[in-house]
């Protein structure tokens, strides 16, 4: 049985860091959202603001990766994906649907996990200079504004988990997700 875990959360919450810890706990391959975005965004590194239509191209990259996974990965391969989905945003919903559809095509157990974090801690995390090297946002004011005005994508799903990681280490967060994933599997382990 294959598992698709989708880590949803605002930039800086620790999606990739938690994914790395979780990947070793459940033997899963990590597919970070920047794998889809950066090949396109690197072409436009001096264009600001980004053209609105650019996200259509990153969506195509994402779909190509998901198509390859559904066509060629082993039947028991587990995957962890990251996505900075925002409630009420049409593009976020389309992205979520791509992951959901890929899991269904593989008959994988789909586990969406919302990662939440208090505004001040999120601002501290997002300001890390190491994020810039990976083309990740480091803008504290944008982070604060997002925390105050938006909500992490929240789609009802039988295997959904919401986890506040404000005071949790990445390993503690990953262990909580691993334990939740175990309860979602048909045999419960």
Residue, then its C-alpha position, 0 to 999 in steps of 0.5 A: x500500500x502506497x501513501x501520499x502525504x501532502x504537507x500544507x502550510x505557509x512559507x516558513x512553517x517547516x514543510x520541507x524540514x518536517x518532510x525530511x524527518x518524516x521521509x526517514x520515518x515512513x520510508x518516503x520520497x520527498x517532492x518539495x513544491x520548489x522542485x516545480x516552481x524553481x525551474x520556471x522562477x529561475x528563468x525570471x529571477x529579475x522580473x518583479x512582480x512575477x507575471x500572473x500566468x507564470x503559475x500555469x507553467x509551474x502547474x504543468x511541471x507539477x503535473x508532469x512529475x505526478x504523471x511520472x510517479x503514477x506511471x513508473x514508481x513502484x506500487x508500494x512507494x511512499x511520497x511526501x509533497x509540500x504545498x503552500x496552499x491558501x484557503x479560498x485561492x483557486x490555484x491552491x485548490x487546483x494544486x491540491x486536486x492534482x495531488x489528490x488525483x495522483x493518489x487516487x490513480x495509484x490507489x494510494x492512501x492520501x493524507x493531507x496535513x495542515x501545518x500551523x504556526x503562530x505569527x511571531x514564530x512563523x516570521x522568525x522562521x521565514x527570515x532565515x537567510x538559508x531560505x533565500x538560497x532555495x528561492x524561498x521567501x524571506x519577507x517578514x512583513x509578507x509573512x505577518x500579513x499572510x498570517x493575519x489575512x489568510x488561512x492555510x488550505x483546509x479541505x475536509x478529508x477523512x485522513x486530514x490532520x491539522x498540527x500546530x508546530x509552533x512549539x514542536x521540533x521537526x522530529x516531534x512533528x514528523x513523529x506525530x504525522x507518522x503516528x497519524x498516517x499509521x491510523x489511516x492505513x487499512x491494517x492500522x500499522 
